[in-house]
Amino acid sequence: MVGRGEQYLAVGIDLGGTNIKAAVVNGNGYILASNQVATLSAGGPDAVVDRMTELVTRVWQQAGLTGMRPDRIGVGVPGTVDAHTGTVIFAPNLGWSHFPLGESLGRRLGSPVWLENDADAAALGEHWVGAGRGMRYLLVITVGTGIGSGLILNGKLFQGSTGRGTEMGHFKVVEDGLPCGCGNKGCLETVSSASALVRMAREALTRGDKTTLSKNSDLDARDILAAARDGDGLARGILRKAAGYLGVALANMALALDLERVIIGGGVAAAGSLILEPVREQVTRLTRPYSKPEVVLGVLGNAAGSIGAAARVIPGSPHFALEGRET
Ligand SMILES: [Zn+2]
């Protein structure tokens, strides 16, 4: 059976601080082709737009669609955006402020462009065709270098009074804790992100704690996840600690919003049950005696953002928004 919107193809882009990923997505949310390039944001926004333009053309050809251009493009951006004007308001990882990405990319490609915050795009992707399908009250938390979140309320993305939506990375979970990039202290991001895992591992290595992790300068979160999977006690302890704080933040959200399901995505979700089980225990403990949401891992991996960005521009997707844009 051909679903509504099956005839539409779009390119969804996940613009990250390190890489730009692009995918050709059909009206049922399936990826026909995908590719990525380095962002190299130090070259300035115009150079990044050039790279995005080349990437879109390449991925379109890869899907066997040579000779045509996509007639709709959605972009997930690591920062705040004004979707209605196509402006990136502030993207600290890219060093951008008030950059008209929608207009700039749209002019090069001759196609309308919709911008979305990257964590919101990931939530839209998981809700459309991933682990949150059919849910009306869903929270998707993306735990990577930083922590982002997207909230679906009554089947629609919650954007709040200013369009910012939810920022769970900056929930305060440690009183007088470590400084955060936002200027505050004790944010969730300082204790549960991939960067926080690395910081905790380095501190333990400096103390001389027993571990299979080595003190090399390029230690990253993947090394910690691998060591935890191999049974390293220190690495497992670090994950449990990060999961404990994550559980506090998620339990508070669940109590506020009576959520059906919570999805954990992002690089740290690759830890699987080593992150999921302690988060579940904490959420169960802290929401008692009230009903608790199911806590599951995302199923779209790092494609969630590009699929969700495409969902905004594909008619027939539950999150289609492009026609509502002011011109
Ligand atoms: Zn913060």
Residues whose N, C-alpha, C, O or C-beta is under 5 A from the ligand:
A	BS01	ZN	G169 H170 C180 G181 C182 N184 C187
